[in-house]
């Protein structure tokens, strides 16, 4: 399946909410107001498709990609704190990579799990839960996997408001 | 006797109980720490709990505080053996952000070093696997021949292991004509030896007894659990990032995707040996077709705003990097997913006995080693009060406090 076919299929299925479709140019500025929940945009480049979807249809889009288009491999899931919102991006596919981006508010970081669709996504969701504090509803075993034991609760190292401890010299050199 | 008492007595029989055996964190497979808790019933393994956490070095966060040039050297230190794959993936991601292509000669050199590193990684693994099954003669032979490729890497890049050859916009060193001759000679030695090891693997009773039918992973499960690399190909699934999502020159240089249909540890041995032979041919093709020209273009320190997904077939499987740039000299976010992390669910599946086959405790090391794991984790202690049936975990602080009591 070619990248343009994927984007066409997605547009046909979820097209009502699309406001803008573009092939990304280099040096393009990321829009500030992408928080509007109805916006769904698709970017296409060589063997890469970036789809931004509102949180309500996130799972539907993943289900469509996995079950109907056959992108049943989760390469990884990236979590990103932009300062205002948290972006969750599962990267799907073995040949071309489809990045499904959704944005969730930091005040209530809850998203439904995709482990029931792709069991291999389990570890990636646990990782994001550790590092960004996103709760995946319906995950069978959402326990710690990355951060060390004794790590304080509610401290998420990849959030922008976390400031890592600066290393101190072992002893002062006079 | 009362029914309740009888039930209690029955529960105490050792054969009725499951036992939890901790394996690791000291070197369960390769010389790296990982913690596995096996639930066993007699000799059969019936459940696995994997712990790959700890010693989390926070590299992704550290990358955000350094500039793109400094990050090359940090990325290289994610993994010693896969350092070429990591720097290649990183350089590709940053070049994608810039939207620039690198000169063709640099692409050839990149591919050649990448395949040399694959030979070095696979022969290292073959030695370790031979050691795990108690075949130390093979282990020493393989590691002796691995020195051939190590010397070639040292000659081409200046370093034996941490090569530091890939950089943003190309490679840091050119390949001279004398070096090409030496690589050619080295490839001849390696090809002959690898064909011999293939014969050994196919004919030797030790390899057969310890590897055949052990650690089975069915293709359906492999796909479902998102297995990658040789682990997936040994289950018969024809998938390779070099073929499906070609980078550098993999769409030009001919090679075969090796698969094997027995789905066990034996298949993983043969897939890796055959892949090494493919790499030898790819290196020869590069030597013959390498064009003249520059090996590097200069790129500015700060790429424009954007994002990029970069993928490389590392020796252990698909490696993916995601980069987001905000226009400054530091990346906004850099995400790395290493192949072993993707293979953890699969190894849990391999290590669980199912109706048609059994996994014994003695098979644990070779099955673990069969995914070629590369962990980053450390210890934790678990305590069990048998009389109360309670389990808990102490941190180092709590343990010290308990000792002082």
Interface residues (C-beta under 8 A of the other chain):
Chain A: X24 X26 X27 X28 X29 X30 X47 X48 X50 X72 X73 X74 X75 X76 X78 X80 X89 X91 X94 X95 X96 X97 X99 X118 X119 X120 X121 X122 X123 X124 X144 X145 X146 X147 X148 X149 X150 X157 X158 X164
Chain B: X51 X52 X53 X54 X55 X56 X58 X60 X61 X98 X99 X223 X224 X225 X226 X227 X239 X244 X245 X304 X305 X306 X307 X309 X311 X318 X320 X322 X324 X332 X333 X335 X337 X341 X342 X344 X345 X378 X380 X393 X395 X396 X397
